[in-house]
Amino acid sequence: MSALKRFQKFLVAPAEWILIHEAKLGDKEAFGRLYKIYVDKIYRFVFFRVGRKREITEDIVSDIFLKAWEKLDTFKKGNFQAWVYMIARNKVIDHYRQNREHVSLNEEITEEKINLEDDVLNKLEVERIKDAIKNLTEDQQEVIILKFIEDVSNSEIANIMGKREDAVRALSSRGIKELRKLLNSERM
């Protein structure tokens, strides 16, 4: 993380703590502002985990923020983003327990259209990467998605997954090595 991003987080953090405090006192508008800050990130995270199922994603995201509102008094200190991601992770796990489905990453990573030729080439490359990611362990998939798609730090991922930071680094490293191996073997 660049020094500028760390400085920006430092400046934003007090405002976020004020919103959290006000929301804990029952201010729905303050919680609404927290919702606006995190809803897109949480939506992407869930979307990647449930595999291009918008209605299911929307339902799960609604449940996540409802639970966050209901349990806000249990959030004492620390990283609010990690806390919300932890709720999201647990809701996705609950979803798969209830539906006995397997995690699928058949979603579009990008919806931007540059031109038809580039779009086709990009889609083929994205499909290769998504297929390779499916071959990783569940924990490796989760770390790769959080770290490289959601741009979440190792310490936040550790909080979200309930693991030590060095375990997250190891999962990330092994996942990247495995992805390289899988992608390179396809090219040969």
C-alpha positions in Angstrom: 0.0 0.0 0.0 1.4 3.4 -1.0 2.1 6.0 1.6 -0.6 8.2 0.2 -3.2 5.4 0.5 -2.2 4.8 4.1 -2.4 8.5 4.8 -5.9 8.6 3.2 -7.0 5.7 5.4 -5.7 7.5 8.4 -7.7 10.6 7.5 -10.9 8.6 6.7 -10.7 6.4 9.8 -11.9 9.0 12.3 -14.9 9.9 10.1 -15.8 6.2 9.9 -15.5 5.8 13.7 -17.9 8.7 14.1 -20.4 6.9 11.8 -20.0 3.7 13.7 -20.5 5.4 17.0 -23.6 7.2 15.7 -25.0 4.0 14.2 -24.5 2.2 17.5 -26.7 4.8 19.0 -29.4 3.9 16.6 -28.8 6.5 13.8 -30.0 4.7 10.7 -28.6 7.4 8.4 -25.1 6.9 9.8 -25.4 3.2 9.2 -26.7 4.0 5.7 -23.5 5.9 5.0 -21.4 2.9 6.2 -23.5 0.8 3.9 -22.8 3.0 1.0 -19.0 2.8 1.7 -18.9 -1.0 1.8 -21.8 -2.3 -0.3 -20.0 -2.5 -3.6 -17.0 -4.3 -2.2 -19.1 -6.8 -0.3 -21.3 -7.3 -3.4 -18.3 -8.1 -5.5 -16.9 -10.5 -2.9 -20.2 -12.4 -2.6 -20.7 -12.3 -6.4 -17.4 -14.0 -6.9 -18.1 -16.6 -4.3 -21.6 -17.5 -5.6 -20.8 -17.4 -9.2 -22.7 -14.9 -11.3 -26.0 -15.3 -9.6 -27.2 -11.7 -9.1 -30.4 -12.5 -7.3 -28.7 -14.8 -4.8 -25.9 -12.2 -4.4 -28.4 -9.4 -3.7 -30.2 -11.6 -1.1 -27.0 -12.5 0.6 -25.7 -8.9 0.6 -29.0 -7.8 2.2 -28.7 -10.4 4.9 -25.1 -9.3 5.5 -26.0 -5.7 6.2 -29.1 -6.6 8.1 -26.9 -8.8 10.4 -24.3 -6.0 10.6 -27.0 -3.6 11.7 -28.4 -6.1 14.2 -25.0 -7.0 15.7 -23.4 -3.6 15.5 -23.3 -3.4 19.2 -20.9 -6.4 19.2 -18.3 -4.5 17.1 -16.0 -3.0 19.7 -12.9 -1.9 17.9 -10.6 -2.9 15.1 -11.2 -2.8 11.4 -14.9 -2.3 10.5 -14.2 -3.5 6.9 -12.7 -6.8 8.1 -15.7 -7.2 10.4 -18.2 -6.8 7.6 -16.2 -9.1 5.3 -16.2 -11.7 8.1 -20.0 -11.5 8.2 -20.0 -11.8 4.4 -17.7 -14.8 4.5 -19.9 -16.6 7.1 -23.1 -15.8 5.1 -21.6 -17.3 1.9 -20.6 -20.4 3.9 -24.1 -20.6 5.3 -25.5 -20.3 1.7 -23.5 -23.3 0.5 -24.3 -25.3 3.6 -28.0 -24.7 3.0 -27.8 -25.3 -0.8 -25.1 -27.9 -0.9 -23.6 -26.2 -3.9 -19.9 -25.7 -4.7 -18.2 -22.4 -5.1 -18.1 -21.3 -8.7 -16.2 -18.5 -10.2 -18.1 -18.3 -13.5 -18.7 -14.6 -13.3 -17.3 -11.8 -15.5 -14.3 -10.1 -13.9 -14.8 -7.1 -16.0 -17.8 -5.7 -18.0 -15.9 -3.1 -19.9 -15.9 -3.3 -23.6 -12.8 -2.0 -25.3 -13.4 -3.4 -28.8 -14.7 -6.7 -30.0 -11.2 -8.3 -30.7 -9.7 -7.2 -27.4 -12.9 -8.2 -25.6 -12.8 -11.8 -27.0 -9.1 -12.1 -26.1 -9.7 -10.7 -22.6 -12.6 -13.1 -22.1 -10.5 -16.1 -23.1 -7.8 -15.0 -20.7 -10.3 -14.3 -17.9 -11.9 -17.8 -18.5 -8.4 -19.4 -18.3 -7.7 -17.6 -15.0 -11.1 -18.4 -13.6 -10.7 -22.1 -14.5 -7.3 -22.2 -12.9 -8.6 -20.5 -9.7 -11.2 -23.3 -9.4 -8.4 -25.8 -9.0 -7.1 -24.0 -5.9 -8.2 -24.9 -2.4 -11.1 -23.0 -0.9 -8.8 -21.0 1.3 -6.5 -20.1 -1.6 -9.4 -19.0 -3.7 -10.7 -16.8 -0.9 -7.3 -15.2 -0.3 -6.7 -14.6 -4.1 -10.1 -13.0 -4.5 -9.8 -10.8 -1.5 -6.2 -9.8 -2.1 -6.1 -9.3 -5.9 -9.7 -8.5 -6.8 -10.9 -6.7 -3.7 -7.5 -5.2 -2.8 -7.8 -6.2 0.8 -4.6 -6.2 2.9 -3.1 -9.4 4.4 -3.9 -8.3 7.9 -7.6 -7.6 7.0 -7.8 -11.0 5.2 -6.3 -12.6 8.4 -9.1 -11.0 10.4 -11.8 -12.0 7.9 -10.6 -15.6 7.7 -9.7 -16.0 11.3 -6.1 -16.9 10.5 -2.7 -15.5 11.3 -1.2 -13.1 8.8 1.7 -15.4 8.0 -0.8 -18.1 7.2 -2.5 -15.7 4.7 0.8 -14.9 3.1 1.6 -18.6 2.8 -1.9 -19.3 1.2 -1.4 -16.4 -1.2 2.1 -17.5 -2.1 1.1 -21.2 -2.6 -2.0 -20.0 -4.6 0.0 -17.8 -6.9 2.6 -20.6 -7.5 -0.2 -23.1 -8.2 -1.9 -20.6 -10.6 1.4 -20.0 -12.5 1.9 -23.7 -12.7 -1.6 -24.3 -14.0 -1.5 -21.4 -16.5 1.9 -22.3 -17.8 1.0 -26.0 -18.3 -2.0 -24.9 -20.4 0.3 -22.9 -22.8 2.6 -25.9 -23.5 
